[in-house]
Amino acid sequence: MLFLMEEKAKEILRKAKYWVFDGTFEKCPAPFKQVYTIVAVFPDLPERQKSFICGIVFASNKTQSTYEEIFQRLKEELDGDIGVTPKEFRFDHEMAAIQSARAEFPDAEILTCNFHYTRNLGDYARSSKCSVNLYADPGFQRWLRALMGSSHLPSEWQVFYFIFRLLFLYSFFF
């Protein structure tokens, strides 16, 4: 594993309430299998949003032990001082990463990414694992697009959006 983080990035992470973790396998240089990024997010919505890549990890796999090593190293790099609390950590739906982060940072709120959730839901609906052909239903497609679009809203607005959508659907039935 190769863990890259500058001193300035550590200060940025300490000041950010929101940290986002994401890995990619497509653009990873050999001999590694995954590039894992640690991003600090400063939302000042709706005016702007600032994101800074603060850490890059080149990992050989995506096992539980690899993620444990990543989050232990992150905690060491920060000398145990994560700065602003409470923190919110956002992940795609990689359970090994979520469990490892929860073990090293038990006070952080762990959230998953709505975009990845809806993408996975669409993939499932198109797959042979799904017992009915959900993806062929135009109503399901509209619902999935609305859900995916809501992933770009600030998290505090998403609750109101879902209530609005439920009331809108309810009005068609009654």
C-alpha positions as CSV (number, residue, x, y, z in Angstrom):
1,M,0.0,0.0,0.0
2,L,1.2,3.5,-0.8
3,F,-0.4,6.3,1.3
4,L,0.1,9.9,0.1
5,M,-0.9,12.9,2.2
6,E,0.8,16.3,2.6
7,E,0.9,18.4,5.8
8,K,-1.4,21.0,4.4
9,A,-4.0,18.3,3.5
10,K,-4.0,17.2,7.2
11,E,-5.0,20.7,8.3
12,I,-7.7,20.8,5.6
13,L,-9.1,17.5,6.8
14,R,-9.2,18.7,10.4
15,K,-11.2,21.7,9.4
16,A,-13.8,19.9,7.3
17,K,-16.9,18.4,8.8
18,Y,-17.5,16.2,5.8
19,W,-15.1,13.5,4.5
20,V,-15.8,11.5,1.4
21,F,-14.0,8.2,0.6
22,D,-14.1,6.6,-2.8
23,G,-12.1,4.1,-4.7
24,T,-11.6,3.4,-8.4
25,F,-10.2,0.4,-10.2
26,E,-10.3,1.6,-13.8
27,K,-7.4,4.1,-13.8
28,C,-5.1,2.4,-11.3
29,P,-1.4,2.0,-12.2
30,A,0.3,-1.4,-11.9
31,P,1.1,-3.1,-9.6
32,F,-1.8,-1.7,-7.6
33,K,-5.5,-2.6,-8.1
34,Q,-7.2,0.4,-6.5
35,V,-6.8,4.2,-6.2
36,Y,-8.6,5.3,-3.0
37,T,-9.2,9.0,-2.4
38,I,-9.9,10.9,0.8
39,V,-11.7,14.1,0.1
40,A,-12.6,17.0,2.4
41,V,-15.8,18.8,1.6
42,F,-16.9,22.2,2.7
43,P,-20.5,22.8,1.7
44,D,-21.5,26.4,1.5
45,L,-24.7,25.7,-0.4
46,P,-26.5,26.8,-2.4
47,E,-23.8,29.3,-3.4
48,R,-20.9,26.9,-3.8
49,Q,-19.2,23.7,-2.7
50,K,-15.5,23.2,-2.2
51,S,-13.9,19.8,-2.3
52,F,-10.2,19.0,-1.8
53,I,-8.5,15.7,-2.4
54,C,-6.4,15.4,0.7
55,G,-5.2,11.8,0.5
56,I,-4.6,9.2,-2.2
57,V,-4.0,5.6,-1.4
58,F,-2.7,3.0,-3.9
59,A,-3.9,-0.4,-2.7
60,S,-3.4,-3.9,-3.9
61,N,-7.0,-5.0,-3.2
62,K,-10.2,-4.1,-1.4
63,T,-10.2,-6.5,1.5
64,Q,-11.3,-5.7,5.0
65,S,-7.7,-5.8,6.2
66,T,-6.6,-3.3,3.5
67,Y,-9.3,-0.9,4.5
68,E,-8.4,-1.4,8.2
69,E,-4.8,-0.5,7.3
70,I,-5.9,2.6,5.3
71,F,-8.0,4.0,8.2
72,Q,-5.4,3.2,10.8
73,R,-2.8,5.0,8.7
74,L,-5.2,8.0,8.3
75,K,-5.7,8.2,12.0
76,E,-1.9,8.0,12.5
77,E,-1.2,10.7,9.9
78,L,-3.6,13.0,11.8
79,D,-1.9,12.1,15.1
80,G,-5.4,11.1,16.4
81,D,-6.6,14.7,16.0
82,I,-9.5,14.7,13.5
83,G,-10.3,18.3,14.2
84,V,-13.9,19.6,13.9
85,T,-16.4,17.2,15.4
86,P,-18.9,15.6,14.8
87,K,-17.6,14.3,11.5
88,E,-19.7,12.9,8.7
89,F,-18.0,10.2,6.5
90,R,-19.6,9.4,3.1
91,F,-19.0,6.2,1.3
92,D,-20.2,4.3,-1.7
93,H,-21.7,1.0,-0.6
94,E,-18.3,-0.8,0.2
95,M,-19.1,-2.5,3.5
96,A,-15.5,-3.4,4.2
97,A,-14.5,0.3,4.1
98,I,-17.5,1.3,6.1
99,Q,-16.8,-1.2,8.9
100,S,-13.1,-0.3,9.0
101,A,-13.8,3.4,9.3
102,R,-16.4,2.8,12.0
103,A,-13.8,0.8,14.0
104,E,-11.2,3.6,13.8
105,F,-13.5,6.6,14.0
106,P,-16.4,5.4,16.2
107,D,-17.8,8.9,16.7
108,A,-18.1,9.8,13.0
109,E,-21.5,9.5,11.4
110,I,-21.3,7.1,8.5
111,L,-23.5,7.9,5.5
112,T,-23.7,6.2,2.1
113,C,-23.9,7.8,-1.2
114,N,-27.3,8.2,-2.7
115,F,-25.9,8.3,-6.3
116,H,-24.2,4.9,-5.8
117,Y,-27.3,3.5,-4.2
118,T,-29.5,4.4,-7.1
119,R,-27.0,3.2,-9.6
120,N,-26.8,-0.2,-7.8
121,L,-30.6,-0.3,-7.6
122,G,-30.9,0.3,-11.4
123,D,-28.2,-2.4,-12.1
124,Y,-30.1,-4.8,-9.9
125,A,-33.4,-4.0,-11.6
126,R,-31.8,-4.8,-15.0
127,S,-30.1,-7.9,-13.8
128,S,-31.4,-11.5,-14.0
129,K,-31.3,-11.6,-10.1
130,C,-34.4,-9.4,-10.1
131,S,-37.5,-11.7,-10.2
132,V,-39.6,-9.2,-12.1
133,N,-38.6,-7.0,-14.9
134,L,-38.7,-3.8,-12.9
135,Y,-36.6,-1.8,-15.3
136,A,-39.2,-2.3,-18.1
137,D,-41.8,-0.4,-16.0
138,P,-42.0,3.3,-17.0
139,G,-43.1,4.2,-13.5
140,F,-40.1,2.5,-11.9
141,Q,-37.8,4.3,-14.4
142,R,-39.3,7.7,-13.5
143,W,-39.0,6.9,-9.8
144,L,-35.4,5.8,-10.2
145,R,-34.5,9.0,-12.2
146,A,-36.1,11.2,-9.6
147,L,-34.2,9.3,-6.8
148,M,-30.9,9.6,-8.7
149,G,-31.5,13.3,-9.4
150,S,-32.1,13.9,-5.7
151,S,-28.6,12.7,-5.0
152,H,-27.3,16.0,-6.2
153,L,-29.4,17.9,-3.6
154,P,-27.8,18.9,-0.2
155,S,-28.6,16.1,2.3
156,E,-30.8,18.4,4.4
157,W,-33.0,19.1,1.3
158,Q,-33.4,15.5,0.4
159,V,-35.8,14.8,3.2
160,F,-38.2,17.5,2.0
161,Y,-37.8,16.3,-1.6
162,F,-38.9,12.7,-0.6
163,I,-41.9,14.1,1.4
164,F,-42.9,16.1,-1.7
165,R,-42.5,13.1,-3.9
166,L,-44.6,11.0,-1.6
167,L,-47.4,13.6,-1.4
168,F,-47.3,14.0,-5.2
169,L,-47.7,10.2,-5.6
170,Y,-50.4,10.1,-2.9
171,S,-52.4,12.7,-4.8
172,F,-52.8,10.4,-7.8
173,F,-54.4,7.6,-5.7
174,F,-56.8,9.7,-3.6
